[in-house]
Every structure is written in structure tokens, then in C-alpha cells.
Amino acid sequence: MSGSQTLDLTGVVCPLNWVKAKLALEQLDPGDELILLLDPGEPIDSVPRSALEDGHSVRVEGTSVTIVKGG
């Protein structure tokens, strides 16, 4: 798979939203984008932080998080 994928995780509680995002990232190639739609609050705080800790690039725009898979 290449390019980008969008995953709607609104209504999914922490840490299950990061688990689902991580599983989706495993299907992508380095440099591909995963766009997550998240709830405000804890999800929008914890998911980008977890992605950064795993070595990915992250951009947050409101409740949308774009993760670029690291190498």
C-alpha cells in the first residue's frame, strides 16, 4: 500500500485508538500518511505523543492527526 489512508477513530477510547492506529501504520510503507480523526481531549493528546515516541512525524490540525510513517 502507498499514499495515504484515513481512519475514523471518533468514539474510540484510549488506548484502543492508538492500538488501532498502530495496526494501520504497520500496513503502510515508510513515508506514507495515516490520517486519523480523533475526539478532542485525551485522544488528541495521547495518540500524537505515542506516534512521535514510535519515530513517526506528526501534524495535528484540530481533531485531525496526520502521521507520516517513519523509516
MOPAC internal coordinates of N, CA, C and O (Angstrom, degrees):
PM7 1SCF
backbone

  N    0.0000 0     0.00 0     0.00 0    0    0    0
  C    1.4554 1     0.00 0     0.00 0    1    0    0
  C    1.5242 1   109.14 1     0.00 0    2    1    0
  O    1.2310 1   120.55 1   -37.53 1    3    2    1
  N    1.3234 1   116.56 1   142.47 1    3    2    1
  C    1.4589 1   118.44 1   176.50 1    5    3    2
  C    1.5168 1   108.62 1  -144.13 1    6    5    3
  O    1.2310 1   121.39 1   -18.81 1    7    6    5
  N    1.3190 1   114.94 1   161.19 1    7    6    5
  C    1.4507 1   119.82 1  -179.89 1    9    7    6
  C    1.5004 1   111.29 1   102.45 1   10    9    7
  O    1.2310 1   120.64 1    54.56 1   11   10    9
  N    1.3347 1   116.39 1  -125.44 1   11   10    9
  C    1.4559 1   119.36 1  -179.26 1   13   11   10
  C    1.5209 1   110.40 1  -138.52 1   14   13   11
  O    1.2310 1   122.04 1   -22.39 1   15   14   13
  N    1.3151 1   113.70 1   157.61 1   15   14   13
  C    1.4630 1   121.60 1   179.69 1   17   15   14
  C    1.5208 1   106.87 1  -136.81 1   18   17   15
  O    1.2310 1   120.08 1   -37.22 1   19   18   17
  N    1.3334 1   117.45 1   142.78 1   19   18   17
  C    1.4560 1   121.69 1   177.10 1   21   19   18
  C    1.5189 1   109.22 1  -113.06 1   22   21   19
  O    1.2310 1   121.37 1   -43.99 1   23   22   21
  N    1.3321 1   114.98 1   136.01 1   23   22   21
  C    1.4531 1   121.41 1  -178.38 1   25   23   22
  C    1.5294 1   108.30 1  -129.91 1   26   25   23
  O    1.2310 1   120.56 1   -60.66 1   27   26   25
  N    1.3272 1   116.53 1   119.34 1   27   26   25
  C    1.4576 1   121.45 1   179.07 1   29   27   26
  C    1.5250 1   108.93 1   -89.10 1   30   29   27
  O    1.2310 1   120.74 1   -71.92 1   31   30   29
  N    1.3252 1   116.20 1   108.08 1   31   30   29
  C    1.4526 1   121.44 1  -179.53 1   33   31   30
  C    1.5246 1   112.12 1  -111.23 1   34   33   31
  O    1.2310 1   120.36 1  -158.86 1   35   34   33
  N    1.3286 1   116.93 1    21.14 1   35   34   33
  C    1.4591 1   119.03 1   176.61 1   37   35   34
  C    1.5266 1   108.10 1   -66.19 1   38   37   35
  O    1.2310 1   121.00 1   -42.39 1   39   38   37
  N    1.3240 1   115.70 1   137.61 1   39   38   37
  C    1.4543 1   120.99 1  -178.65 1   41   39   38
  C    1.5165 1   114.27 1    85.65 1   42   41   39
  O    1.2310 1   120.37 1   174.59 1   43   42   41
  N    1.3404 1   116.89 1    -5.41 1   43   42   41
  C    1.4639 1   121.16 1   178.48 1   45   43   42
  C    1.5272 1   108.12 1   -93.19 1   46   45   43
  O    1.2310 1   120.55 1   -51.98 1   47   46   45
  N    1.3190 1   116.55 1   128.02 1   47   46   45
  C    1.4676 1   120.84 1  -175.10 1   49   47   46
  C    1.5219 1   111.97 1   -82.91 1   50   49   47
  O    1.2310 1   121.18 1   -23.01 1   51   50   49
  N    1.3438 1   115.34 1   156.99 1   51   50   49
  C    1.4577 1   121.63 1   173.66 1   53   51   50
  C    1.5258 1   108.43 1   -73.26 1   54   53   51
  O    1.2310 1   118.47 1   -35.81 1   55   54   53
  N    1.3106 1   120.53 1   144.19 1   55   54   53
  C    1.4637 1   127.56 1    -0.98 1   57   55   54
  C    1.5199 1   113.84 1   -91.91 1   58   57   55
  O    1.2310 1   120.05 1  -170.28 1   59   58   57
  N    1.3397 1   117.51 1     9.72 1   59   58   57
  C    1.4600 1   120.13 1  -176.77 1   61   59   58
  C    1.5230 1   112.19 1   -61.68 1   62   61   59
  O    1.2310 1   120.08 1   148.33 1   63   62   61
  N    1.3523 1   117.46 1   -31.67 1   63   62   61
  C    1.4646 1   118.90 1   179.43 1   65   63   62
  C    1.5348 1   111.07 1   -65.19 1   66   65   63
  O    1.2310 1   119.52 1   142.76 1   67   66   65
  N    1.3278 1   118.51 1   -37.24 1   67   66   65
  C    1.4597 1   120.12 1   177.73 1   69   67   66
  C    1.5263 1   110.30 1   -71.12 1   70   69   67
  O    1.2310 1   119.96 1   143.35 1   71   70   69
  N    1.3254 1   117.69 1   -36.65 1   71   70   69
  C    1.4720 1   120.93 1   177.65 1   73   71   70
  C    1.5244 1   109.33 1   -60.03 1   74   73   71
  O    1.2310 1   120.30 1   133.33 1   75   74   73
  N    1.3247 1   117.03 1   -46.67 1   75   74   73
  C    1.4721 1   120.61 1   179.45 1   77   75   74
  C    1.5300 1   111.22 1   -64.69 1   78   77   75
  O    1.2310 1   120.40 1   139.56 1   79   78   77
  N    1.3370 1   116.84 1   -40.44 1   79   78   77
  C    1.4637 1   120.21 1   178.29 1   81   79   78
  C    1.5186 1   110.68 1   -63.93 1   82   81   79
  O    1.2310 1   120.56 1   138.16 1   83   82   81
  N    1.3301 1   116.53 1   -41.84 1   83   82   81
  C    1.4644 1   120.67 1  -178.67 1   85   83   82
  C    1.5369 1   110.66 1   -64.53 1   86   85   83
  O    1.2310 1   120.35 1   139.62 1   87   86   85
  N    1.3197 1   116.93 1   -40.38 1   87   86   85
  C    1.4679 1   120.49 1   177.11 1   89   87   86
  C    1.5285 1   110.80 1   -62.64 1   90   89   87
  O    1.2310 1   120.31 1   140.13 1   91   90   89
  N    1.3256 1   117.02 1   -39.87 1   91   90   89
  C    1.4686 1   120.68 1   177.83 1   93   91   90
  C    1.5229 1   110.51 1   -66.34 1   94   93   91
  O    1.2310 1   120.23 1   139.94 1   95   94   93
  N    1.3375 1   117.16 1   -40.06 1   95   94   93
  C    1.4683 1   120.72 1   179.33 1   97   95   94
  C    1.5280 1   111.63 1   -62.68 1   98   97   95
  O    1.2310 1   120.22 1   145.85 1   99   98   97
  N    1.3147 1   117.18 1   -34.15 1   99   98   97
  C    1.4660 1   120.55 1   179.68 1  101   99   98
  C    1.5228 1   111.67 1   -61.86 1  102  101   99
  O    1.2310 1   119.96 1   155.52 1  103  102  101
  N    1.3343 1   117.67 1   -24.48 1  103  102  101
  C    1.4639 1   122.02 1  -179.40 1  105  103  102
  C    1.5286 1   112.75 1   -84.35 1  106  105  103
  O    1.2310 1   120.61 1   170.99 1  107  106  105
  N    1.3237 1   116.43 1    -9.01 1  107  106  105
  C    1.4584 1   121.02 1  -176.11 1  109  107  106
  C    1.5200 1   111.72 1   -98.29 1  110  109  107
  O    1.2310 1   121.14 1   -20.20 1  111  110  109
  N    1.3166 1   115.43 1   159.80 1  111  110  109
  C    1.4633 1   122.15 1   174.80 1  113  111  110
  C    1.5245 1   109.13 1   -91.00 1  114  113  111
  O    1.2310 1   119.86 1   -25.10 1  115  114  113
  N    1.3382 1   117.88 1   154.90 1  115  114  113
  C    1.4686 1   119.83 1   175.58 1  117  115  114
  C    1.5328 1   110.15 1   -53.92 1  118  117  115
  O    1.2310 1   121.17 1   -44.22 1  119  118  117
  N    1.3351 1   115.36 1   135.78 1  119  118  117
  C    1.4568 1   121.31 1  -178.56 1  121  119  118
  C    1.5135 1   113.72 1    94.14 1  122  121  119
  O    1.2310 1   119.89 1   163.87 1  123  122  121
  N    1.3405 1   117.81 1   -16.13 1  123  122  121
  C    1.4567 1   120.89 1   177.66 1  125  123  122
  C    1.5239 1   110.13 1   -74.66 1  126  125  123
  O    1.2310 1   121.07 1   -23.93 1  127  126  125
  N    1.3220 1   115.56 1   156.07 1  127  126  125
  C    1.4661 1   121.14 1  -178.68 1  129  127  126
  C    1.5233 1   111.40 1  -105.94 1  130  129  127
  O    1.2310 1   121.63 1   -39.53 1  131  130  129
  N    1.3169 1   114.49 1   140.47 1  131  130  129
  C    1.4572 1   122.03 1   170.42 1  133  131  130
  C    1.5183 1   106.68 1  -119.44 1  134  133  131
  O    1.2310 1   120.74 1   -60.78 1  135  134  133
  N    1.3271 1   116.19 1   119.22 1  135  134  133
  C    1.4625 1   121.46 1   179.99 1  137  135  134
  C    1.5262 1   107.60 1  -101.37 1  138  137  135
  O    1.2310 1   120.97 1   -58.17 1  139  138  137
  N    1.3245 1   115.74 1   121.83 1  139  138  137
  C    1.4596 1   121.60 1  -178.66 1  141  139  138
  C    1.5177 1   110.25 1  -109.60 1  142  141  139
  O    1.2310 1   120.68 1   -43.38 1  143  142  141
  N    1.3090 1   116.31 1   136.62 1  143  142  141
  C    1.4618 1   122.06 1   172.10 1  145  143  142
  C    1.5142 1   105.91 1  -105.03 1  146  145  143
  O    1.2310 1   120.54 1   -63.00 1  147  146  145
  N    1.3228 1   116.57 1   117.00 1  147  146  145
  C    1.4585 1   121.96 1  -172.79 1  149  147  146
  C    1.5211 1   111.54 1  -123.37 1  150  149  147
  O    1.2310 1   121.36 1   -18.01 1  151  150  149
  N    1.3295 1   115.01 1   161.99 1  151  150  149
  C    1.4602 1   120.59 1   172.81 1  153  151  150
  C    1.5194 1   108.94 1   -77.45 1  154  153  151
  O    1.2310 1   120.15 1   -28.01 1  155  154  153
  N    1.3426 1   117.32 1   151.99 1  155  154  153
  C    1.4674 1   119.55 1   174.30 1  157  155  154
  C    1.5302 1   110.09 1   -67.84 1  158  157  155
  O    1.2310 1   121.19 1   -14.65 1  159  158  157
  N    1.3179 1   115.32 1   165.35 1  159  158  157
  C    1.4703 1   120.31 1   178.65 1  161  159  158
  C    1.5151 1   111.85 1    93.77 1  162  161  159
  O    1.2310 1   120.67 1    44.18 1  163  162  161
  N    1.3236 1   116.32 1  -135.82 1  163  162  161
  C    1.4641 1   121.15 1  -175.07 1  165  163  162
  C    1.5369 1   113.80 1   -56.19 1  166  165  163
  O    1.2310 1   118.82 1   135.72 1  167  166  165
  N    1.3510 1   119.86 1   -44.28 1  167  166  165
  C    1.4693 1   118.68 1  -179.92 1  169  167  166
  C    1.5309 1   113.07 1   -58.89 1  170  169  167
  O    1.2310 1   120.22 1   136.58 1  171  170  169
  N    1.3322 1   117.18 1   -43.42 1  171  170  169
  C    1.4633 1   119.71 1  -176.56 1  173  171  170
  C    1.5270 1   111.05 1   -73.15 1  174  173  171
  O    1.2310 1   120.12 1   163.31 1  175  174  173
  N    1.3236 1   117.37 1   -16.69 1  175  174  173
  C    1.4694 1   121.68 1   174.66 1  177  175  174
  C    1.5186 1   111.54 1   -87.26 1  178  177  175
  O    1.2310 1   120.59 1   132.84 1  179  178  177
  N    1.3268 1   116.48 1   -47.16 1  179  178  177
  C    1.4666 1   119.70 1  -169.52 1  181  179  178
  C    1.5278 1   114.49 1   -83.62 1  182  181  179
  O    1.2310 1   119.66 1   143.13 1  183  182  181
  N    1.3309 1   118.26 1   -36.87 1  183  182  181
  C    1.4709 1   119.80 1  -177.17 1  185  183  182
  C    1.5324 1   111.78 1   -65.02 1  186  185  183
  O    1.2310 1   118.85 1   131.08 1  187  186  185
  N    1.3507 1   119.80 1   -48.92 1  187  186  185
  C    1.4718 1   118.36 1   177.00 1  189  187  186
  C    1.5321 1   112.78 1   -60.35 1  190  189  187
  O    1.2310 1   120.15 1   141.47 1  191  190  189
  N    1.3291 1   117.31 1   -38.53 1  191  190  189
  C    1.4603 1   120.73 1   178.69 1  193  191  190
  C    1.5338 1   110.99 1   -62.35 1  194  193  191
  O    1.2310 1   120.51 1   136.85 1  195  194  193
  N    1.3256 1   116.64 1   -43.15 1  195  194  193
  C    1.4657 1   120.92 1   178.62 1  197  195  194
  C    1.5265 1   111.19 1   -64.08 1  198  197  195
  O    1.2310 1   120.81 1   140.60 1  199  198  197
  N    1.3315 1   116.05 1   -39.40 1  199  198  197
  C    1.4732 1   119.92 1   179.16 1  201  199  198
  C    1.5219 1   110.74 1   -65.13 1  202  201  199
  O    1.2310 1   120.43 1   138.37 1  203  202  201
  N    1.3351 1   116.78 1   -41.63 1  203  202  201
  C    1.4690 1   120.11 1   177.37 1  205  203  202
  C    1.5167 1   111.13 1   -62.82 1  206  205  203
  O    1.2310 1   120.75 1   138.70 1  207  206  205
  N    1.3365 1   116.17 1   -41.30 1  207  206  205
  C    1.4684 1   120.51 1   179.58 1  209  207  206
  C    1.5215 1   111.23 1   -63.48 1  210  209  207
  O    1.2310 1   120.21 1   151.71 1  211  210  209
  N    1.3329 1   117.20 1   -28.29 1  211  210  209
  C    1.4628 1   121.57 1   178.44 1  213  211  210
  C    1.5299 1   112.67 1   -85.66 1  214  213  211
  O    1.2310 1   119.96 1  -178.86 1  215  214  213
  N    1.3460 1   117.69 1     1.14 1  215  214  213
  C    1.4594 1   120.64 1   174.10 1  217  215  214
  C    1.5148 1   115.88 1    93.61 1  218  217  215
  O    1.2310 1   120.32 1  -163.26 1  219  218  217
  N    1.3191 1   116.99 1    16.74 1  219  218  217
  C    1.4624 1   120.61 1   179.45 1  221  219  218
  C    1.5297 1   109.96 1   -98.63 1  222  221  219
  O    1.2310 1   120.81 1   -20.46 1  223  222  221
  N    1.3277 1   116.06 1   159.54 1  223  222  221
  C    1.4634 1   121.15 1   172.85 1  225  223  222
  C    1.5238 1   107.78 1   -88.17 1  226  225  223
  O    1.2310 1   120.75 1   -37.39 1  227  226  225
  N    1.3268 1   116.16 1   142.61 1  227  226  225
  C    1.4617 1   120.22 1  -174.89 1  229  227  226
  C    1.5279 1   110.28 1  -133.90 1  230  229  227
  O    1.2310 1   121.35 1   -41.39 1  231  230  229
  N    1.3361 1   115.03 1   138.61 1  231  230  229
  C    1.4620 1   121.64 1   173.55 1  233  231  230
  C    1.5300 1   107.38 1  -131.36 1  234  233  231
  O    1.2310 1   120.44 1   -53.02 1  235  234  233
  N    1.3148 1   116.76 1   126.98 1  235  234  233
  C    1.4659 1   122.05 1  -178.93 1  237  235  234
  C    1.5185 1   109.06 1  -111.04 1  238  237  235
  O    1.2310 1   120.80 1   -52.06 1  239  238  237
  N    1.3151 1   116.07 1   127.94 1  239  238  237
  C    1.4674 1   122.26 1   177.08 1  241  239  238
  C    1.5263 1   107.17 1  -133.59 1  242  241  239
  O    1.2310 1   120.67 1   -82.55 1  243  242  241
  N    1.3295 1   116.32 1    97.45 1  243  242  241
  C    1.4629 1   120.18 1  -176.90 1  245  243  242
  C    1.5193 1   109.98 1    67.84 1  246  245  243
  O    1.2310 1   120.85 1    60.44 1  247  246  245
  N    1.3370 1   115.97 1  -119.56 1  247  246  245
  C    1.4667 1   120.18 1   177.61 1  249  247  246
  C    1.5211 1   111.41 1  -105.44 1  250  249  247
  O    1.2310 1   120.59 1  -164.94 1  251  250  249
  N    1.3280 1   116.47 1    15.06 1  251  250  249
  C    1.4593 1   121.96 1   175.03 1  253  251  250
  C    1.5309 1   109.34 1  -105.78 1  254  253  251
  O    1.2310 1   121.25 1   -49.79 1  255  254  253
  N    1.3210 1   115.22 1   130.21 1  255  254  253
  C    1.4678 1   120.93 1   179.93 1  257  255  254
  C    1.5286 1   107.91 1  -121.01 1  258  257  255
  O    1.2310 1   120.83 1   -55.28 1  259  258  257
  N    1.3289 1   116.02 1   124.72 1  259  258  257
  C    1.4557 1   120.97 1   175.08 1  261  259  258
  C    1.5131 1   108.40 1  -104.56 1  262  261  259
  O    1.2310 1   121.13 1   -57.87 1  263  262  261
  N    1.3341 1   115.44 1   122.13 1  263  262  261
  C    1.4676 1   121.68 1   178.35 1  265  263  262
  C    1.5207 1   107.50 1  -111.37 1  266  265  263
  O    1.2310 1   120.64 1   -54.86 1  267  266  265
  N    1.3320 1   116.38 1   125.14 1  267  266  265
  C    1.4554 1   121.40 1   173.68 1  269  267  266
  C    1.5095 1   106.37 1   -99.98 1  270  269  267
  O    1.2310 1   121.20 1   -61.98 1  271  270  269
  N    1.3255 1   115.30 1   118.02 1  271  270  269
  C    1.4581 1   120.15 1  -175.90 1  273  271  270
  C    1.5058 1   111.08 1   -61.60 1  274  273  271
  O    1.2310 1   121.07 1   -50.51 1  275  274  273
  N    1.3234 1   115.56 1   129.49 1  275  274  273
  C    1.4612 1   121.59 1   178.13 1  277  275  274
  C    1.5140 1   110.75 1   -78.72 1  278  277  275
  O    1.2310 1   121.32 1   -12.24 1  279  278  277
  N    1.3370 1   115.09 1   167.76 1  279  278  277
  C    1.4548 1   121.23 1  -178.50 1  281  279  278
  C    1.4824 1   111.01 1   -83.15 1  282  281  279
  O    1.2310 1   120.10 1   180.00 1  283  282  281

